[in-house]
Amino acid sequence: MTKKIIMQAYKFETRISKTGQIKLPLNNLLFDKEVEVIIVPKQEVKSSRLKTSDFVNKWSGFLTNSNTDDL
């Protein structure tokens, strides 16, 4: 007979300090318990907004003034 282990996961965002410390939110359900910590660095979100001129240069010529009936 196998034993099922149900594990509750907690997800939150924090920052590792310049001294390497991680602050965790207070959760008394985890006091005096062994835990497993997984660190996943967040991807930097870069703005993908194009300047108007960049947009025009990228898409110019994409659509042409064609008569679709002839196609």
C-alpha positions in Angstrom: 0.0 0.0 0.0 1.4 3.4 -1.0 0.9 6.5 1.0 -0.3 9.6 -0.7 1.5 12.8 0.3 -0.5 16.0 -0.2 1.7 19.0 -0.3 0.4 22.6 0.0 2.4 25.0 -2.1 2.8 28.7 -1.3 3.7 31.2 -4.0 4.8 34.8 -3.4 7.2 37.3 -4.8 10.1 38.7 -2.9 13.6 40.1 -3.6 17.0 38.8 -2.5 18.8 41.6 -0.7 22.3 42.7 -1.7 23.5 40.7 1.3 21.8 37.5 0.1 18.9 37.5 2.5 15.4 36.5 1.5 12.4 37.8 3.5 9.4 35.5 3.7 5.9 36.4 4.6 4.8 35.4 8.1 3.0 32.0 8.0 2.7 30.2 11.3 1.5 27.0 9.5 5.2 26.6 8.5 6.8 27.3 11.8 9.2 24.5 13.0 8.7 22.6 9.7 11.1 21.5 7.1 10.5 23.1 3.8 11.8 22.9 0.2 12.8 26.2 -1.4 12.9 26.7 -5.2 14.1 29.9 -6.6 13.0 31.0 -10.1 14.5 34.3 -11.2 11.9 36.5 -12.9 12.4 37.5 -16.5 12.9 41.2 -17.1 10.0 42.6 -18.9 11.2 44.9 -21.7 8.9 47.4 -23.3 8.2 46.3 -26.8 6.6 49.6 -27.8 7.8 50.8 -31.2 8.3 54.4 -32.1 5.9 55.6 -34.8 8.7 55.8 -37.3 10.0 52.3 -36.4 6.4 50.9 -36.9 6.1 52.6 -40.3 9.5 51.3 -41.4 8.7 47.8 -40.3 5.3 47.5 -41.9 5.7 49.7 -45.0 5.1 47.8 -48.1 3.3 45.0 -46.3 0.0 46.0 -47.8 -0.1 47.2 -51.4 -2.8 49.0 -53.3 -3.9 45.9 -55.2 -7.2 45.2 -56.8 -8.2 42.0 -55.1 -10.7 41.2 -57.9 -7.8 40.8 -60.3 -6.2 38.2 -58.0 
